[in-house]
Amino acid sequence: MALKSDVEVIIGGKVYTISGQESEEYIQKVASYINGKFNEFAQVEGFRRANFENQNILMQLNIADDYFKELAKTEAMKDEMAAKEKELYDLKHDLVNAQMKLENMDKSTKILRDEINEKDKKIIRLETELKGLKKS
């Protein structure tokens, strides 16, 4: 289990001490994300006019929206990866089949070459016999 650490962060211009089991770097990264949201919303006139409770709800909804969009992207990437893995499996299967066909064709080619060599030898033998018969 990770050690609990206390990290001072600045969110919305205020200093907070955050206790957690995550690294200081990670906690600062999360605080930076929240600060970015504060800064983003601070530019919107309607947000600035809203009361504190509504501002918090809007921020929470926006962060939840970011989360679900990233979750959807992750799922889409998982689906894409699964499709790529299936495609890769199919390609490997096709490659193995092609290699087996090539090996069979190589064997057939060797057999046919051997047959041609035997037939060539037989032709030479028959030609030699025919020459011998013609001389006699």
PASEBA-1860 file (N, C-alpha, C; in nm, 3 decimals):
! residues 136
1> MALKSDVE> 0.085/-0.118/0.000/0.000/0.000/0.000/0.089/0.124/0.000 ~ 0.052/0.223/-0.083/0.132/0.345/-0.094/0.119/0.428/0.034 ~ 0.223/0.504/0.059/0.221/0.591/0.176/0.130/0.711/0.150 ~ 0.064/0.754/0.254/-0.021/0.872/0.243/0.067/0.996/0.243 ~ 0.037/1.088/0.152/0.116/1.210/0.146/0.024/1.331/0.149 ~ 0.075/1.441/0.204/0.004/1.568/0.208/0.068/1.661/0.106 ~ -0.014/1.718/0.018/0.035/1.802/-0.089/-0.043/1.933/-0.087 ~ 0.028/2.044/-0.091/-0.038/2.174/-0.101/-0.060/2.207/-0.248
9> VIIGGKVY> -0.184/2.243/-0.280/-0.219/2.279/-0.417/-0.296/2.411/-0.414 ~ -0.297/2.478/-0.526/-0.373/2.601/-0.539/-0.485/2.574/-0.638 ~ -0.607/2.593/-0.590/-0.724/2.574/-0.676/-0.811/2.698/-0.662 ~ -0.837/2.762/-0.775/-0.920/2.883/-0.774/-0.860/2.994/-0.689 ~ -0.728/2.999/-0.682/-0.660/3.104/-0.608/-0.648/3.077/-0.459 ~ -0.697/2.964/-0.412/-0.688/2.929/-0.270/-0.594/2.811/-0.252 ~ -0.524/2.808/-0.141/-0.431/2.699/-0.111/-0.507/2.592/-0.032 ~ -0.494/2.469/-0.079/-0.555/2.355/-0.011/-0.446/2.251/0.017
17> TISGQESE> -0.460/2.182/0.127/-0.372/2.069/0.156/-0.452/1.943/0.127 ~ -0.402/1.867/0.031/-0.470/1.745/-0.012/-0.391/1.626/0.043 ~ -0.461/1.535/0.108/-0.398/1.411/0.156/-0.442/1.298/0.066 ~ -0.348/1.216/0.026/-0.383/1.103/-0.059/-0.269/1.006/-0.072 ~ -0.299/0.895/-0.136/-0.199/0.791/-0.156/-0.132/0.802/-0.292 ~ -0.176/0.897/-0.371/-0.114/0.918/-0.502/0.012/1.002/-0.485 ~ 0.093/1.005/-0.590/0.216/1.083/-0.585/0.184/1.233/-0.586 ~ 0.278/1.311/-0.539/0.260/1.457/-0.539/0.240/1.506/-0.682
25> EYIQKVAS> 0.316/1.450/-0.774/0.305/1.490/-0.914/0.163/1.468/-0.966 ~ 0.105/1.354/-0.932/-0.031/1.322/-0.978/-0.133/1.418/-0.916 ~ -0.122/1.442/-0.787/-0.216/1.532/-0.718/-0.205/1.673/-0.777 ~ -0.084/1.719/-0.806/-0.065/1.850/-0.869/-0.128/1.852/-1.009 ~ -0.117/1.742/-1.080/-0.175/1.731/-1.214/-0.327/1.743/-1.207 ~ -0.389/1.676/-1.109/-0.534/1.684/-1.092/-0.574/1.826/-1.055 ~ -0.501/1.887/-0.963/-0.530/2.025/-0.923/-0.516/2.120/-1.043 ~ -0.417/2.096/-1.126/-0.397/2.178/-1.244/-0.516/2.166/-1.340
33> YINGKFNE> -0.568/2.045/-1.353/-0.686/2.022/-1.438/-0.805/2.103/-1.385 ~ -0.827/2.096/-1.254/-0.938/2.170/-1.192/-0.916/2.321/-1.211 ~ -0.794/2.367/-1.194/-0.764/2.509/-1.216/-0.794/2.549/-1.360 ~ -0.760/2.462/-1.453/-0.789/2.489/-1.593/-0.939/2.506/-1.615 ~ -1.017/2.422/-1.549/-1.163/2.432/-1.560/-1.212/2.564/-1.500 ~ -1.157/2.600/-1.383/-1.194/2.728/-1.322/-1.165/2.843/-1.418 ~ -1.046/2.841/-1.476/-1.007/2.949/-1.569/-1.096/2.950/-1.693 ~ -1.128/2.832/-1.743/-1.214/2.821/-1.861/-1.352/2.880/-1.831
41> FAQVEGFR> -1.408/2.842/-1.717/-1.542/2.890/-1.682/-1.542/3.038/-1.642 ~ -1.432/3.084/-1.588/-1.424/3.225/-1.547/-1.438/3.319/-1.666 ~ -1.413/3.268/-1.786/-1.425/3.349/-1.907/-1.570/3.362/-1.953 ~ -1.659/3.279/-1.897/-1.799/3.277/-1.941/-1.881/3.369/-1.850 ~ -1.942/3.470/-1.910/-2.018/3.570/-1.834/-2.128/3.507/-1.750 ~ -2.206/3.416/-1.807/-2.316/3.353/-1.735/-2.269/3.276/-1.613 ~ -2.153/3.215/-1.623/-2.097/3.139/-1.511/-2.059/3.235/-1.398 ~ -1.997/3.345/-1.434/-1.954/3.441/-1.332/-2.072/3.501/-1.257
49> RANFENQN> -2.185/3.515/-1.324/-2.304/3.572/-1.261/-2.379/3.471/-1.174 ~ -2.353/3.342/-1.195/-2.423/3.239/-1.119/-2.374/3.236/-0.974 ~ -2.462/3.191/-0.885/-2.419/3.181/-0.745/-2.321/3.066/-0.730 ~ -2.253/3.062/-0.616/-2.147/2.964/-0.591/-2.195/2.820/-0.608 ~ -2.314/2.791/-0.557/-2.368/2.654/-0.567/-2.388/2.614/-0.713 ~ -2.445/2.702/-0.792/-2.466/2.673/-0.934/-2.333/2.660/-1.009 ~ -2.237/2.744/-0.971/-2.105/2.733/-1.033/-2.046/2.595/-1.007 ~ -2.055/2.549/-0.882/-2.002/2.417/-0.848/-2.073/2.306/-0.925
57> ILMQLNIA> -2.205/2.315/-0.936/-2.281/2.213/-1.010/-2.239/2.214/-1.157 ~ -2.226/2.333/-1.216/-2.183/2.342/-1.357/-2.044/2.283/-1.376 ~ -1.954/2.311/-1.283/-1.819/2.255/-1.291/-1.824/2.102/-1.282 ~ -1.902/2.053/-1.187/-1.912/1.908/-1.168/-1.970/1.841/-1.292 ~ -2.074/1.902/-1.348/-2.134/1.847/-1.471/-2.033/1.847/-1.585 ~ -1.957/1.955/-1.597/-1.859/1.965/-1.705/-1.749/1.861/-1.688 ~ -1.702/1.843/-1.565/-1.598/1.743/-1.539/-1.652/1.602/-1.565 ~ -1.777/1.578/-1.523/-1.839/1.447/-1.549/-1.853/1.426/-1.700
65> DDYFKELA> -1.888/1.532/-1.773/-1.898/1.524/-1.919/-1.763/1.488/-1.980 ~ -1.657/1.555/-1.933/-1.521/1.521/-1.980/-1.491/1.374/-1.953 ~ -1.525/1.329/-1.834/-1.497/1.190/-1.794/-1.569/1.093/-1.888 ~ -1.699/1.115/-1.910/-1.775/1.021/-1.993/-1.732/1.025/-2.139 ~ -1.692/1.142/-2.187/-1.639/1.149/-2.324/-1.509/1.071/-2.336 ~ -1.422/1.084/-2.237/-1.296/1.009/-2.240/-1.322/0.859/-2.225 ~ -1.421/0.824/-2.143/-1.458/0.685/-2.126/-1.507/0.627/-2.259 ~ -1.589/0.705/-2.330/-1.638/0.662/-2.461/-1.522/0.646/-2.560
73> KTEAMKDE> -1.428/0.739/-2.557/-1.309/0.729/-2.644/-1.231/0.602/-2.612 ~ -1.216/0.576/-2.482/-1.143/0.456/-2.440/-1.213/0.330/-2.490 ~ -1.344/0.326/-2.477/-1.420/0.210/-2.525/-1.406/0.195/-2.676 ~ -1.413/0.308/-2.747/-1.398/0.304/-2.893/-1.259/0.253/-2.930 ~ -1.158/0.297/-2.856/-1.021/0.251/-2.883/-1.007/0.102/-2.851 ~ -1.073/0.056/-2.745/-1.070/-0.087/-2.713/-1.135/-0.167/-2.825 ~ -1.250/-0.119/-2.873/-1.317/-0.187/-2.984/-1.230/-0.189/-3.109 ~ -1.167/-0.075/-3.137/-1.078/-0.067/-3.253/-0.960/-0.162/-3.237
81> MAAKEKEL> -0.906/-0.166/-3.116/-0.793/-0.256/-3.091/-0.835/-0.401/-3.107 ~ -0.954/-0.436/-3.058/-1.004/-0.572/-3.074/-1.021/-0.606/-3.222 ~ -1.073/-0.511/-3.299/-1.090/-0.534/-3.444/-0.953/-0.551/-3.511 ~ -0.855/-0.469/-3.470/-0.720/-0.482/-3.527/-0.657/-0.616/-3.489 ~ -0.679/-0.659/-3.364/-0.626/-0.788/-3.322/-0.688/-0.901/-3.403 ~ -0.820/-0.892/-3.429/-0.886/-0.995/-3.510/-0.830/-0.993/-3.652 ~ -0.813/-0.871/-3.707/-0.757/-0.859/-3.841/-0.616/-0.918/-3.846 ~ -0.537/-0.890/-3.743/-0.402/-0.945/-3.736/-0.405/-1.097/-3.728
89> YDLKHDLV> -0.496/-1.149/-3.646/-0.510/-1.294/-3.635/-0.547/-1.354/-3.771 ~ -0.643/-1.291/-3.839/-0.684/-1.340/-3.972/-0.568/-1.336/-4.070 ~ -0.491/-1.227/-4.067/-0.376/-1.215/-4.157/-0.271/-1.323/-4.128 ~ -0.247/-1.348/-3.998/-0.152/-1.453/-3.962/-0.203/-1.588/-4.010 ~ -0.333/-1.610/-3.994/-0.393/-1.736/-4.040/-0.376/-1.750/-4.191 ~ -0.404/-1.641/-4.264/-0.387/-1.642/-4.410/-0.241/-1.669/-4.447 ~ -0.149/-1.609/-4.373/-0.007/-1.629/-4.399/0.032/-1.775/-4.379 ~ -0.015/-1.835/-4.272/0.016/-1.976/-4.246/-0.041/-2.062/-4.357
97> NAQMKLEN> -0.165/-2.034/-4.400/-0.224/-2.110/-4.510/-0.144/-2.094/-4.638 ~ -0.101/-1.971/-4.666/-0.021/-1.947/-4.787/0.113/-2.020/-4.779 ~ 0.174/-2.022/-4.661/0.301/-2.093/-4.644/0.281/-2.243/-4.666 ~ 0.171/-2.296/-4.614/0.144/-2.439/-4.632/0.121/-2.471/-4.781 ~ 0.047/-2.384/-4.850/0.025/-2.404/-4.994/0.157/-2.399/-5.069 ~ 0.243/-2.304/-5.032/0.374/-2.290/-5.096/0.457/-2.416/-5.074 ~ 0.457/-2.466/-4.951/0.531/-2.590/-4.923/0.477/-2.705/-5.007 ~ 0.345/-2.716/-5.016/0.285/-2.823/-5.098/0.320/-2.806/-5.245
105> MDKSTKIL> 0.320/-2.681/-5.292/0.357/-2.657/-5.432/0.504/-2.690/-5.455 ~ 0.590/-2.656/-5.357/0.731/-2.691/-5.368/0.749/-2.842/-5.377 ~ 0.676/-2.915/-5.294/0.683/-3.062/-5.298/0.635/-3.114/-5.432 ~ 0.523/-3.058/-5.480/0.470/-3.100/-5.611/0.569/-3.069/-5.722 ~ 0.631/-2.953/-5.715/0.729/-2.913/-5.815/0.847/-3.010/-5.816 ~ 0.894/-3.046/-5.697/1.006/-3.141/-5.688/0.967/-3.277/-5.749 ~ 0.845/-3.321/-5.715/0.799/-3.449/-5.770/0.792/-3.442/-5.923 ~ 0.737/-3.330/-5.974/0.726/-3.315/-6.120/0.865/-3.307/-6.185
113> RDEINEKD> 0.959/-3.237/-6.119/1.095/-3.230/-6.175/1.158/-3.369/-6.177 ~ 1.138/-3.444/-6.069/1.191/-3.581/-6.066/1.131/-3.665/-6.178 ~ 0.999/-3.648/-6.200/0.934/-3.722/-6.309/0.990/-3.681/-6.444 ~ 1.013/-3.550/-6.462/1.070/-3.501/-6.588/1.210/-3.559/-6.609 ~ 1.290/-3.560/-6.501/1.425/-3.618/-6.512/1.418/-3.765/-6.550 ~ 1.327/-3.839/-6.489/1.312/-3.981/-6.523/1.269/-3.998/-6.668 ~ 1.175/-3.914/-6.712/1.129/-3.923/-6.851/1.241/-3.885/-6.948 ~ 1.321/-3.781/-6.910/1.435/-3.743/-6.994/1.533/-3.860/-7.005
121> KKIIRLET> 1.558/-3.926/-6.893/1.648/-4.043/-6.895/1.592/-4.152/-6.983 ~ 1.460/-4.173/-6.974/1.397/-4.277/-7.055/1.406/-4.242/-7.203 ~ 1.386/-4.112/-7.234/1.396/-4.068/-7.373/1.537/-4.094/-7.426 ~ 1.638/-4.057/-7.344/1.777/-4.078/-7.386/1.803/-4.228/-7.408 ~ 1.752/-4.312/-7.317/1.769/-4.457/-7.330/1.703/-4.508/-7.458 ~ 1.579/-4.460/-7.481/1.507/-4.504/-7.600/1.575/-4.454/-7.728 ~ 1.624/-4.331/-7.725/1.695/-4.277/-7.841/1.822/-4.358/-7.868 ~ 1.891/-4.394/-7.758/2.013/-4.474/-7.772/1.979/-4.611/-7.830
129> ELKGLKKS> 1.871/-4.671/-7.779/1.829/-4.801/-7.831/1.791/-4.790/-7.978 ~ 1.720/-4.682/-8.013/1.677/-4.662/-8.150/1.796/-4.645/-8.242 ~ 1.898/-4.573/-8.199/2.019/-4.558/-8.278/2.087/-4.693/-8.297 ~ 2.087/-4.771/-8.188/2.148/-4.905/-8.195/2.073/-4.994/-8.293 ~ 1.941/-4.983/-8.296/1.861/-5.063/-8.387/1.882/-5.019/-8.532 ~ 1.899/-4.889/-8.555/1.917/-4.838/-8.689/2.053/-4.881/-8.746 ~ 2.154/-4.894/-8.662/2.288/-4.935/-8.706/2.288/-5.084/-8.740 ~ 2.203/-5.156/-8.679/2.209/-5.299/-8.703/2.144/-5.337/-8.828
END
